[in-house]
Amino acid sequence: MLLSAAKELFAEHGPGVALDDVARRAGLGNATLYRHFPTRTDLIVAVYADEVTALCDLGAHLLDEPSPGEALFTWLDAFVAHISDKRALALAGTDTSQERRAELFRQWHDSMRSTADKLLIRAQRAGEVRTDLTLDHLLALTNATAIAGADANEARHLLHLLHHGFTGPTS
């Protein structure tokens, strides 16, 4: 309940929303909120980690889709939206020690990278994505697309423009 309420309020008002509002939205008292999440950063990190888990779970689910190429691009679309929509949340969650911050970002990065790798390899083996497209290139282009887009819709549009380049013939 707390994470759901926090996700909703962070999406509506950003990560600076009053924690009292999160407790109220969850139908719980402030003491319960602070017992589970002693600081705002703890709550933000938990919400962001849950978002990363959901993104990776989507990737795992898409491994069963009949078209590996479409599965990859469905996940990349969600990945671009995640980067665009959750940027402020990720940055707000970095109000912690440098060591802890590095550990969190490494965990999140590794999880998303592993998911992308599985989807890319499957799409390449099916002949639906260029075999000379490396995971590093895919993620660099996708990240750049997400960052360059003014918002999630613009970023998704840029990703769709790249789609042809990912699936076209090799030179």
Number of C-alpha atoms within 10 A of each C-alpha: 12 20 18 14 18 25 23 14 19 20 15 10 11 16 23 13 15 14 18 15 14 24 21 14 17 16 12 14 13 14 12 12 21 16 9 11 16 12 13 19 17 16 22 25 23 17 22 21 18 15 16 20 15 12 20 21 13 16 24 17 12 19 17 10 12 9 14 23 24 16 23 27 19 14 22 24 20 17 23 26 19 17 20 23 16 20 15 15 21 18 12 18 22 18 15 13 9 10 8 12 15 13 12 16 14 12 14 17 13 12 16 19 15 14 21 23 18 15 23 25 19 19 23 18 13 12 13 18 25 17 16 12 16 13 17 11 11 17 17 12 14 22 18 15 24 28 17 14 17 11 15 22 16 18 24 22 15 18 22 16 12 15 15 11 13 19 17 11 11 11 4
